[in-house]
Amino acid sequence: MDDPIRHPLVYARELRGWSQGDLVARLDEAARRHGLRSGADKAAVSRWEHWRKKPNTDSQLLIAQAFDVPVSDMEAYGWPYWLPGQDEPLPLRAAYTVQALHDAQRATMDRRSFMTFSAVSLADLGAQWATIEPERLVLPLGGKRVDGELVDWLEDTSKGLTALPTERRQHAIRLMDAHLATVTDLIRKGDYGEKTGRRLHVLAASLATTCGWYRFDQGRHWAAGKLWEAALQSAHAAGDRGHGAGVLSDFAYQATWLGEPRVAVDQLGHALSGIGHPTARSLLFLRRARAHAVLGDRTACHRDLSAAESALAVETAEPAPGWCAWMSPADLAVDSGQCLLELGRVTEARARIVEGMALLPRARDKTRGIFLTYQARGHLGSGDVEQALAVTGEALDLAIRVGAPRCVALVRELAPAFSPHRRVDGVPEFLERLKAG
């Protein structure tokens, strides 16, 4: 298996068959056209590709010219997310649904770990979803008949797998992958009517979403993005606007996590345009509030937090869609607290996080681990180092037990904040534990 590709610039080069020296030559050529010198060499390119240094604006302009990227894209999306060739999503068409599902399954075997789609491509995918009506299902015939009883069994099995407690779910991902492969083959080869076809596509969307989240928790962002693309294709083919909005919000969550909150704001705007259930809208507003908080936009953040709270308070007889049925007052409280932490309102943030932690069901251990890291940040922000240490240790133990590297990474990010407090009992030992892996 190939070594992991850890930077979009590496992938953009390799797609064109360029070495680092080739890229330097093209930067020199672009600079000479303006009567300048690029000042770049292979050592500089290596620093960029290992995330050790960000190219300055002049160098980025030359890189954009070398890759034929419009300056407007470079300015809109920031380094390195405007780079071409990270991946290109398929158009939202029924004819591409099976291809997207097969591509997603192949991606689970790939170790690439850079951002799954460029910001430009992701923006186009969201715009397509918001404006293009789903086509009538294109159903291939000629295989074995797929009857309702078989689909009932597939749906029940899927519910059983996704309902497993977090600690057990890490051991069931191969079963979910196999289940998705089975549903994909039935879509491609089966003989069924439109109603059954729609159920199969909805099931494929649900499974691909869940499998994508597992890869996201493992830090395998490319595989997660390919699975979510397949989920979006399947939901679109089935005419399930609600699930499609949920997938766009997953892309948005990933974008915020990877440092691209502006992309998240755009995607969530598209998602909100196509969803009406109050619980779903609450989740989308909450995720957009988090992106606004990272951007430092206090007004927009508070506006979306208020909208999220109002939406969650709406009573409706219609159950929440499966992709957001877990959304609760606990999530609203803790994520609101995280937004307040981002905005520097530490005391209010701590109160909201404590409130949410008390409401969170024990069954949601992975979420608890993430929330514990938020709580630790709040304690550190107010100078309560001993309490922060206790909470962080609990978060690390829980993350290791449930097999969630993403949660472990969150804990590791707290290490620099603990470093100035080495004189506090337990801090040196904890830092050594993090260092030892």
C-alpha positions in Angstrom: 0.0 0.0 0.0 1.3 3.5 -0.8 2.6 5.8 1.9 0.0 8.3 3.0 -0.1 11.6 1.2 -0.3 14.2 3.9 -0.5 17.5 2.0 -2.6 18.7 -1.0 0.5 20.1 -2.7 2.1 16.7 -2.9 -1.1 15.2 -4.4 -1.4 18.1 -6.9 2.2 17.5 -8.0 1.9 13.8 -8.3 -1.2 14.0 -10.4 0.9 15.9 -12.9 3.9 13.7 -12.5 6.0 16.6 -11.2 8.9 16.2 -8.8 9.7 19.0 -6.3 12.3 20.2 -8.8 9.8 20.3 -11.6 7.5 22.5 -9.5 10.5 24.8 -8.7 11.2 25.1 -12.4 7.6 26.1 -13.1 7.6 28.6 -10.4 10.8 30.1 -11.8 9.2 30.2 -15.3 6.0 31.9 -13.9 8.2 34.5 -12.1 10.3 35.3 -15.2 7.1 36.1 -17.1 6.8 39.0 -14.7 10.4 39.9 -14.7 10.9 38.5 -11.2 12.7 35.6 -9.4 10.6 33.1 -7.5 13.1 32.6 -4.7 11.7 29.0 -4.2 13.9 25.9 -4.1 13.2 22.2 -3.2 13.9 22.9 0.5 11.1 25.6 0.4 8.7 23.2 -1.3 9.5 20.5 1.2 8.7 22.9 4.1 5.3 23.8 2.5 4.5 20.1 2.0 5.3 19.2 5.6 3.1 22.0 7.0 6.2 23.6 8.5 5.8 26.9 6.6 3.1 28.6 4.6 4.1 30.2 1.3 3.7 34.0 1.2 1.2 35.7 -1.1 3.7 36.2 -3.9 4.7 32.5 -3.8 1.1 31.4 -3.8 0.4 33.6 -6.8 3.2 31.8 -8.7 1.9 28.4 -7.5 -1.6 29.3 -8.7 -0.1 30.2 -12.2 1.8 27.0 -12.3 -1.3 25.0 -11.7 -3.6 27.3 -13.8 -5.8 28.2 -10.8 -7.7 31.5 -10.9 -6.5 34.1 -8.5 -10.1 34.5 -7.3 -10.2 30.9 -6.1 -6.9 31.4 -4.3 -8.2 34.5 -2.5 -11.6 32.9 -1.6 -10.4 29.6 -0.1 -6.9 30.1 1.4 -3.9 27.9 1.5 -3.8 25.0 0.8 -7.4 24.4 0.0 -7.5 26.1 -3.3 -5.0 23.7 -4.8 -6.3 21.6 -7.7 -6.7 17.9 -7.9 -7.3 17.0 -4.3 -10.4 15.2 -5.6 -13.3 16.0 -7.8 -16.8 14.9 -6.8 -19.0 13.3 -9.4 -22.0 15.3 -10.7 -25.3 14.7 -8.9 -26.9 12.4 -11.4 -28.6 9.0 -10.9 -26.2 7.5 -13.5 -23.3 8.2 -11.2 -24.7 6.8 -7.9 -23.3 3.3 -8.2 -19.9 4.6 -9.3 -19.8 6.9 -6.2 -20.6 4.0 -4.0 -17.9 1.8 -5.5 -15.4 4.7 -5.3 -16.2 5.1 -1.6 -15.6 1.4 -0.9 -12.2 1.6 -2.7 -11.4 4.7 -0.7 -11.7 2.8 2.6 -8.5 0.9 1.5 -6.6 4.1 0.7 -4.4 5.9 3.3 -4.5 9.4 1.9 -5.2 11.8 4.8 -5.5 15.2 3.2 -8.7 17.2 2.9 -11.0 15.1 0.8 -12.3 17.7 -1.7 -11.0 21.1 -2.6 -13.1 24.0 -1.2 -13.9 24.9 -4.8 -15.3 21.5 -5.6 -17.1 21.2 -2.3 -18.8 24.6 -2.9 -19.9 23.4 -6.4 -21.3 20.1 -4.9 -23.4 22.0 -2.3 -24.7 24.4 -5.0 -25.7 21.4 -7.2 -27.6 19.8 -4.4 -29.4 23.0 -3.6 -30.6 23.6 -7.1 -30.8 20.4 -9.1 -33.9 18.3 -8.8 -33.4 14.5 -8.5 -34.0 12.5 -11.6 -36.3 9.5 -11.7 -34.4 6.5 -10.4 -32.4 4.7 -13.1 -32.9 1.1 -12.2 -30.7 -1.6 -13.8 -32.6 -4.8 -14.4 -31.5 -8.4 -15.2 -30.4 -9.6 -11.8 -32.3 -11.5 -9.1 -35.5 -10.1 -7.9 -35.2 -7.9 -4.8 -38.4 -8.1 -2.8 -39.7 -6.1 0.1 -38.9 -8.9 2.6 -35.2 -8.8 1.7 -35.1 -5.0 2.1 -36.9 -5.2 5.4 -34.1 -7.6 6.6 -31.4 -5.3 5.3 -32.9 -2.2 7.0 -33.4 -4.1 10.3 -29.7 -5.3 10.2 -28.5 -1.8 9.4 -30.5 -0.4 12.4 -29.0 -3.1 14.7 -25.4 -2.2 13.6 -25.8 1.5 13.9 -27.5 1.2 17.3 -24.6 -0.6 18.9 -23.0 1.2 21.8 -20.0 3.3 20.8 -17.5 0.8 22.4 -18.8 -2.1 20.3 -19.3 -0.2 17.1 -15.5 0.1 16.5 -15.5 -3.7 16.1 -18.5 -3.8 13.8 -17.3 -1.4 11.0 -16.3 -4.3 8.8 -19.8 -5.6 9.0 -21.1 -2.2 8.1 -18.7 -2.0 5.1 -19.9 -5.4 4.0 -23.5 -4.4 4.4 -22.9 -1.3 2.2 -21.2 -3.5 -0.4 -24.2 -5.8 -0.5 -26.7 -2.9 -0.9 -24.5 -1.4 -3.6 -24.5 -4.7 -5.6 -28.3 -5.0 -5.3 -28.7 -1.5 -6.6 -26.4 -2.2 -9.5 -27.6 -5.8 -10.4 -31.0 -6.2 -8.8 -34.4 -6.4 -10.4 -36.8 -4.2 -8.5 -39.5 -1.5 -8.8 -39.1 2.2 -8.1 -40.4 2.0 -4.5 -37.9 -0.8 -3.6 -35.1 1.1 -5.5 -35.8 4.2 -3.4 -35.6 2.2 -0.2 -32.2 0.7 -1.3 -30.8 4.1 -2.1 -32.0 5.5 1.3 -30.3 2.6 3.0 -27.1 3.1 1.0 -27.1 6.8 2.0 -27.5 5.9 5.7 -24.8 3.2 5.7 -22.3 5.4 3.7 -22.9 8.2 6.2 -22.2 6.0 9.2 -19.1 4.4 7.6 -17.9 7.9 6.7 -18.1 9.0 10.3 -16.1 6.1 11.4 -13.3 7.1 9.0 -13.6 10.7 10.1 -13.1 9.6 13.7 -10.0 7.6 12.5 -8.6 10.8 10.9 -9.0 9.3 7.4 -10.6 12.4 5.9 -10.3 11.4 2.2 -12.2 8.1 2.8 -14.8 9.9 4.9 -15.3 12.4 2.2 -15.7 9.8 -0.5 -18.3 7.9 1.6 -20.2 11.1 2.2 -20.1 11.9 -1.5 -21.7 8.4 -2.1 -24.3 9.1 0.6 -25.2 12.4 -1.0 -25.5 10.8 -4.4 -27.7 8.0 -3.0 -29.9 10.5 -1.0 -30.3 12.7 -4.1 -31.2 9.7 -6.3 -33.9 8.7 -3.7 -35.2 12.3 -3.5 -34.4 12.4 0.2 -33.7 16.1 0.7 -33.4 15.8 4.4 -30.6 13.2 4.4 -28.8 15.2 1.7 -28.9 18.3 4.0 -27.4 16.1 6.7 -24.6 15.0 4.5 -23.8 18.6 3.6 -23.6 19.4 7.3 -21.2 16.5 7.8 -18.9 18.0 5.1 -19.3 21.3 6.9 -18.3 19.8 10.3 -15.3 18.3 8.6 -14.3 21.6 7.1 -14.5 23.4 10.4 -12.4 20.6 12.0 -9.8 20.9 9.3 -9.5 24.7 9.6 -11.9 25.9 6.8 -14.8 27.4 8.7 -15.8 29.6 5.7 -16.4 26.5 3.6 -18.6 25.2 6.5 -20.7 28.4 6.5 -21.3 28.1 2.8 -22.3 24.4 3.0 -24.6 24.9 5.9 -26.4 27.7 4.1 -27.1 25.3 1.2 -28.2 22.6 3.7 -30.6 24.9 5.5 -32.3 25.8 2.3 -33.5 22.3 1.9 -34.6 21.1 5.3 -37.7 21.9 7.4 -37.7 19.6 10.4 -36.9 21.7 13.5 -34.5 19.2 15.1 -32.5 19.1 11.8 -32.5 22.8 11.5 -31.3 23.1 15.1 -28.3 20.9 14.4 -27.5 22.9 11.2 -27.7 26.2 12.9 -25.6 24.9 15.8 -22.8 23.7 13.4 -22.9 27.0 11.6 -22.7 28.9 14.9 -19.5 26.9 15.6 -18.0 27.9 12.3 -18.9 31.6 12.9 -17.3 31.3 16.3 -14.0 30.0 14.8 -14.1 32.9 12.4 -14.6 35.3 15.3 -18.0 36.6 14.0 -19.8 37.1 17.3 -23.0 38.5 15.8 -23.5 35.7 13.3 -22.6 33.1 16.0 -25.1 34.4 18.5 -27.8 34.7 15.9 -27.4 31.0 14.9 -27.2 29.9 18.5 -30.5 31.6 19.1 -32.0 30.0 16.0 -30.7 26.6 17.1 -32.3 26.9 20.5 -35.6 28.1 19.1 -35.8 25.3 16.6 -35.0 22.6 19.1 -37.8 23.9 21.3 -40.4 23.4 18.6 -42.7 20.5 19.3 -43.7 18.3 16.3 -45.5 15.0 15.9 -43.1 14.1 13.1 -40.0 12.2 14.4 -36.6 13.6 13.6 -34.8 12.1 10.7 -32.4 9.3 11.6 -29.3 11.2 10.8 -30.0 13.8 13.4 -32.3 11.9 15.9 -29.5 12.1 18.5 -29.6 15.9 18.6 -30.6 16.9 22.1 -30.5 19.8 24.6 -27.2 18.3 25.8 -25.6 18.8 22.4 -27.0 22.3 22.2 -25.7 23.3 25.6 -22.2 21.8 25.2 -21.6 23.1 21.6 -23.0 26.5 22.7 -20.4 26.4 25.4 -17.6 25.6 22.9 -18.7 28.5 20.8 -18.5 30.8 23.8 -15.0 29.5 24.5 -14.0 30.3 21.0 -15.3 33.9 21.6 -13.4 34.2 24.9 -16.5 34.1 27.2 -15.0 31.5 29.6 -17.3 31.7 32.6 -20.5 31.4 30.5 -18.9 28.7 28.5 -18.1 26.6 31.5 -21.6 26.8 32.8 -23.1 25.7 29.5 -20.7 22.8 29.1 -21.4 21.6 32.7 -25.2 21.8 32.0 -24.8 19.8 28.8 -22.6 17.1 30.3 -25.2 16.5 33.0 -27.8 15.9 30.3 -25.8 13.6 28.1 -26.8 9.9 28.1 -24.1 7.4 29.1 -24.6 5.5 25.9 -22.9 8.3 23.9 -19.4 7.7 25.1 -17.6 9.1 22.1 -19.5 12.3 22.3 -18.8 12.4 26.0 -15.1 12.2 25.3 -15.2 15.1 23.0 -17.3 17.1 25.4 -14.9 16.4 28.2 -12.1 18.0 26.2 -14.3 21.1 25.8 -14.8 21.1 29.5 -11.1 20.8 30.1 -10.5 23.8 27.9 -13.0 25.8 30.0 -11.2 24.8 33.2 -7.8 25.8 31.8 -9.2 29.1 30.6 -10.3 29.9 34.1 -7.1 28.7 35.7 -8.5 25.5 37.4 -5.6 23.3 36.3 -6.2 20.4 38.7 -9.8 20.0 37.5 -8.7 20.4 33.9 -6.2 17.6 34.5 -8.8 15.3 36.0 -11.3 15.9 33.1 -8.6 15.5 30.4 -7.4 12.2 31.9 -11.0 10.9 31.9 -11.4 12.0 28.2 -8.2 10.2 27.2 -9.1 7.0 29.0 -12.5 7.1 27.4 -11.2 7.8 23.9 -8.8 4.9 24.0 -11.5 2.6 25.3 -13.9 3.3 22.5 -11.3 3.4 19.8 -11.7 7.1 18.7 -8.3 8.5 17.6 -10.1 11.8 16.8 -10.9 12.2 20.5 -7.3 11.3 21.4 -6.1 14.0 19.0 -8.3 16.6 20.8 -6.7 15.6 24.1 -3.2 16.0 22.6 -4.1 19.5 21.4 -4.4 20.5 25.1 -0.8 19.6 25.9 0.6 23.1 25.1 -1.9 24.6 27.5 -0.7 22.3 30.3 3.0 22.8 29.7 3.2 26.1 31.7 1.8 24.3 34.7 4.4 21.5 35.2 4.7 22.4 38.9 1.1 21.2 39.5 1.0 17.6 40.7 0.2 15.1 38.0 0.9 17.4 35.0 4.4 16.2 34.2 3.3 12.6 34.3 0.3 13.4 32.1 2.4 15.2 29.5 4.8 12.2 29.5 1.8 9.9 28.9 0.7 12.0 25.9 4.3 12.1 24.6 4.6 8.3 24.9 1.5 7.8 22.7 
